[in-house]
């Protein structure tokens, strides 16, 4: 039985300010559980302790150690390893854990016997994610890309073609990115004195297998977007050699922001080879940003460089809107945890239980 829930603050970067909004906790008043919020929770979003207590009188404000000692810990981004190690054995963790690309994290969770539920693995019966903000990820990324493109000197003179946005990935994220490209284009100066309109081209897996096809596309691409979900994160889709075909002014937009991770001789990296990995404190990288490129594993080619936009938490750029959306989507699953504990069945009659069961670390390991 869950009697205490801990809600830590997120501060992997100074710019991180995604705490759940007070109204989120009003949905938990019917459950006999004490809610522990880390001191200062919500302050970066402009909320006070009184704002939270007004929505749920069962809230207590506590120090970090007390937060991680509860029966269940809830946070959007996965905590650092040293924080997870503060948790009680057999306690629960509900967070974005990304099992497929975080093997060291999976090992730690199993070693500590943590009942893990990965928000990104909560999927419906058609394998569609239920706790996700594709729209905010796409909007924050595309808006940043357009702003950077507008700073390029080439926009001061007309060009004799339409702007081209090339998107790798045909899923929800890629589609949203394409929609926002069309919506944003009229807001920038090159729409009136520059490009002759805008085109959006999607590259599927079959297309990227033909180098001559990809080269021809990249030569006229102004914004190259990675919106892929790769089954094997060690496999590159656009090689660094191909990046040399992009115009010098081109912008690379990394919406997936898969991290680099070295495991022996195997490097887990980006779908677009040799681009930097960003966060909320810094997500725009010029081609001469040597400090950013020094953080890339030495075995990865970075010879060809373009201005790159990469953030490991894109929705955090629009923090309040993001947390309002996450709160709405997470609520039924958190209520289910409070009602049933940690025992769920992927074949249950209840829609939400099936989805939550698919997010369990035990389910991932069974099907890996």
C-alpha positions in Angstrom: 0.0 0.0 0.0 1.3 3.5 -0.9 1.0 5.8 2.1 3.5 8.5 1.0 4.4 9.9 -2.4 7.5 12.1 -3.0 7.6 14.7 -5.7 11.2 16.0 -6.2 12.1 19.1 -8.0 13.9 18.8 -11.3 17.1 20.7 -11.5 19.5 18.9 -13.8 20.0 22.3 -15.4 19.5 25.8 -14.1 16.8 26.3 -16.7 14.7 23.3 -15.6 11.5 24.4 -13.9 9.0 21.7 -14.6 7.1 21.0 -11.4 3.5 19.8 -11.4 1.0 22.6 -11.0 -1.1 23.0 -7.8 -4.4 21.9 -9.6 -2.8 18.5 -10.4 -2.7 17.6 -6.7 -6.4 18.5 -6.2 -7.1 15.2 -8.1 -5.5 13.2 -5.3 -7.5 14.4 -2.3 -9.7 11.3 -2.2 -6.8 9.0 -1.5 -5.4 8.3 2.1 -1.9 9.3 1.1 0.6 12.0 2.3 2.1 14.0 -0.5 5.7 15.2 0.0 6.9 18.1 -2.1 10.5 19.1 -2.1 11.0 22.5 -0.5 10.8 25.2 -3.1 8.5 23.1 -5.3 6.8 25.2 -8.0 8.6 28.4 -7.1 10.3 28.8 -10.5 6.8 28.7 -12.0 5.6 31.4 -9.7 3.7 29.2 -7.2 3.9 29.3 -3.4 3.4 26.7 -0.7 0.0 28.2 0.0 -1.0 27.6 -3.6 -0.4 23.9 -3.2 -1.9 23.5 0.2 -5.1 25.2 -0.9 -5.5 22.4 -3.5 -4.6 19.5 -1.2 -4.3 19.7 2.6 -2.4 16.4 2.6 0.7 18.1 1.2 3.9 18.4 3.2 7.0 20.2 2.2 10.2 18.3 3.0 13.9 18.0 2.2 15.3 16.0 -0.7 16.2 12.9 1.4 12.6 12.7 2.8 11.2 12.9 -0.7 13.2 10.0 -2.0 12.4 7.8 1.1 8.7 7.6 0.2 6.8 4.5 -1.1 6.5 6.1 -4.5 8.6 8.9 -6.3 7.0 10.8 -9.1 9.0 13.1 -11.4 9.0 13.7 -15.2 12.7 13.3 -15.9 14.6 10.3 -14.6 16.6 11.3 -11.4 20.3 11.0 -11.3 21.8 7.7 -10.1 22.8 9.0 -6.7 19.3 10.1 -6.0 17.8 6.8 -7.1 20.2 5.1 -4.7 18.4 7.0 -1.8 15.2 5.2 -2.5 13.8 2.3 -0.5 14.0 -1.2 -1.9 10.7 -2.2 -3.5 9.5 1.4 -3.6 8.1 2.7 -6.9 9.4 5.2 -9.4 7.2 6.9 -12.0 9.3 8.9 -14.5 10.5 9.1 -18.1 13.1 6.2 -17.9 13.6 5.4 -21.6 14.6 1.8 -21.0 15.7 1.1 -24.5 18.4 3.7 -24.5 19.4 3.7 -20.8 20.9 0.2 -20.1 22.9 1.4 -17.1 19.8 2.9 -15.6 17.9 -0.3 -16.1 20.6 -2.3 -14.4 20.6 0.1 -11.4 16.8 -0.1 -11.0 16.9 -3.9 -11.0 19.9 -4.0 -8.6 17.9 -1.8 -6.2 14.7 -3.7 -6.7 12.8 -0.5 -7.7 9.3 -1.0 -9.0 9.8 1.2 -12.1 7.1 2.6 -14.4 8.4 4.5 -17.4 6.1 7.3 -18.5 7.4 7.0 -22.1 6.5 3.3 -22.1 2.8 3.8 -21.2 1.2 2.8 -24.4 -2.3 1.9 -25.6 -3.3 -1.3 -27.3 -2.0 0.0 -30.6 1.4 0.9 -29.1 0.7 4.6 -29.1 2.2 6.6 -26.3 -0.3 8.1 -23.8 2.0 10.4 -21.8 3.7 12.5 -24.3 3.7 16.1 -25.6 4.5 15.8 -29.3 3.0 19.2 -30.0 5.2 21.1 -27.5 8.3 19.2 -28.4 7.8 20.0 -32.1 6.7 23.6 -31.5 9.6 24.5 -29.2 12.1 22.9 -31.5 10.8 24.2 -34.8 10.4 27.8 -33.4 14.0 27.7 -32.2 15.2 26.5 -35.6 13.3 29.2 -37.5 14.8 31.9 -35.2 18.3 30.6 -35.9 17.7 30.4 -39.6 16.4 34.0 -39.6 19.8 35.0 -38.1 21.7 33.6 -41.0 23.1 36.4 -43.3 21.8 34.7 -46.4 18.2 35.7 -45.5 19.1 39.4 -46.3 18.9 38.6 -50.0 16.3 36.8 -52.1 16.9 33.2 -53.1 15.3 31.6 -56.1 13.6 28.6 -54.5 11.3 27.6 -51.7 12.6 26.9 -48.2 12.9 23.2 -47.7 12.4 21.4 -44.3 13.5 17.8 -44.5 12.1 15.6 -41.7 13.5 12.1 -40.9 10.7 10.1 -39.3 7.0 9.7 -40.2 5.5 9.3 -36.7 3.5 11.7 -34.6 6.5 13.9 -33.7 7.6 14.3 -37.3 4.1 15.1 -38.5 3.7 17.8 -35.8 7.1 19.3 -36.8 5.9 19.5 -40.4 2.6 21.2 -39.4 4.5 23.8 -37.3 6.9 24.5 -40.1 4.0 25.6 -42.3 2.4 27.6 -39.5 5.6 29.4 -38.4 7.0 30.3 -41.9 4.8 33.4 -42.4 6.1 34.9 -39.1 9.7 35.3 -40.3 11.3 37.9 -42.6 12.3 35.4 -45.3 8.6 34.8 -46.0 8.3 38.3 -47.4 11.8 38.9 -48.8 13.6 35.6 -49.3 12.3 32.1 -50.0 9.6 31.6 -52.5 7.3 29.7 -50.1 8.1 26.6 -48.1 8.1 22.8 -48.7 8.3 20.0 -46.2 9.7 16.7 -47.3 9.6 13.5 -45.2 12.4 10.9 -45.5 11.3 7.4 -44.6 13.6 4.5 -43.8 13.5 3.2 -47.4 14.6 6.6 -48.9 17.6 6.9 -46.6 19.0 3.7 -47.9 19.8 5.4 -51.3 22.7 7.8 -50.9 22.1 9.7 -54.2 18.5 10.4 -53.2 19.6 11.7 -49.7 22.4 13.8 -51.2 20.0 15.5 -53.6 17.6 16.3 -50.8 20.2 17.6 -48.4 21.7 19.9 -51.0 18.6 22.0 -50.9 17.6 21.5 -47.3 17.5 24.5 -45.0 16.3 22.7 -41.8 17.0 19.0 -41.3 14.9 17.5 -38.5 15.5 14.2 -36.7 12.1 12.9 -35.5 13.0 9.2 -35.5 12.5 6.4 -33.1 15.3 3.9 -33.9 15.0 0.3 -32.8 18.8 0.2 -32.6 20.2 3.5 -31.2 23.8 2.5 -32.3 22.8 2.8 -36.0 23.3 6.1 -37.8 20.7 7.2 -40.3 22.5 10.3 -41.7 26.2 9.9 -41.7 28.6 12.8 -41.0 29.8 12.6 -44.5 26.3 13.3 -45.8 26.1 16.4 -43.6 28.7 18.0 -45.8 26.0 18.1 -48.5 23.9 20.6 -46.5 24.2 24.3 -47.4 26.4 26.2 -45.0 23.5 28.1 -43.6 21.4 24.9 -42.9 20.1 24.2 -39.4 20.0 20.7 -37.9 17.1 20.2 -35.4 17.5 17.2 -33.1 14.0 16.6 -31.7 14.8 13.1 -30.3 17.9 14.1 -28.4 19.1 10.6 -27.9 22.2 10.7 -25.6 25.7 9.4 -26.4 26.7 6.4 -24.4 29.8 4.3 -24.7 29.6 0.6 -23.8 32.9 -1.0 -24.5 33.5 -0.7 -28.2 29.8 0.1 -28.9 28.7 3.7 -29.2 25.1 4.7 -28.8 24.7 8.0 -30.5 22.6 10.2 -32.7 20.6 9.3 -35.8 22.4 12.2 -37.4 26.1 11.5 -36.9 28.4 13.9 -35.0 26.0 16.5 -33.7 26.1 17.9 -30.1 23.8 16.9 -27.4 22.0 19.8 -25.6 19.9 20.5 -22.6 17.7 23.3 -21.2 20.6 25.5 -20.3 22.1 25.3 -23.8 20.4 23.9 -26.9 21.8 26.0 -29.7 25.3 25.1 -31.0 27.2 26.8 -33.7 29.6 24.9 -35.9 32.6 26.4 -34.2 31.5 25.5 -30.6 34.5 23.4 -29.8 33.4 22.7 -26.2 30.2 21.1 -27.4 32.0 18.9 -29.9 34.6 17.8 -27.3 31.9 16.0 -25.4 31.1 13.7 -28.3 32.9 10.3 -28.2 36.1 10.4 -30.1 35.1 7.5 -32.3 32.2 9.5 -33.8 33.0 11.7 -36.8 32.3 15.4 -36.4 34.2 16.7 -39.4 31.2 18.2 -41.1 29.3 20.6 -38.9 26.3 22.9 -39.1 24.4 25.0 -36.6 22.6 22.4 -34.5 19.7 22.7 -32.1 19.4 19.8 -29.6 17.6 19.6 -26.2 17.1 16.6 -24.0 13.9 18.1 -22.6 12.2 20.0 -25.4 8.8 20.4 -23.6 10.7 22.1 -20.7 11.1 25.2 -23.0 7.4 25.7 -22.4 7.4 24.6 -18.8 4.0 25.6 -17.4 2.0 24.5 -20.5 4.0 21.3 -20.5 3.3 20.4 -16.9 -0.4 21.2 -17.3 -0.6 18.7 -20.1 1.6 16.1 -18.4 -0.6 16.4 -15.2 -3.7 15.8 -17.1 -2.3 12.7 -18.8 -0.5 11.2 -15.8 -3.5 11.6 -13.3 -5.4 8.4 -14.2 -2.2 6.3 -13.9 -1.2 7.8 -10.6 -4.7 7.2 -9.3 -4.5 3.6 -10.4 -1.2 3.2 -8.5 -2.8 4.6 -5.4 -5.7 2.3 -5.7 -3.8 -0.9 -6.5 -0.2 -0.6 -5.6 2.3 -2.2 -8.0 0.5 -5.3 -9.2 -0.8 -4.9 -12.8 -1.7 -7.2 -15.7 -1.1 -6.4 -19.4 -4.2 -8.6 -20.1 -6.5 -6.8 -17.6 -9.9 -5.7 -18.6 -9.2 -2.1 -17.6 -7.7 0.1 -20.4 -5.5 2.1 -18.0 -4.2 -0.9 -16.2 -3.1 -2.6 -19.4 -1.3 0.6 -20.5 0.4 1.0 -17.1 1.5 -2.6 -17.0 3.3 -2.2 -20.3 5.4 0.5 -18.7 6.8 -1.7 -15.9 10.5 -2.6 -16.0 9.6 -6.3 -15.6 7.5 -6.1 -18.8 10.4 -4.4 -20.7 12.9 -7.0 -19.6 10.5 -9.9 -20.5 10.1 -8.5 -24.0 13.5 -7.1 -24.6 
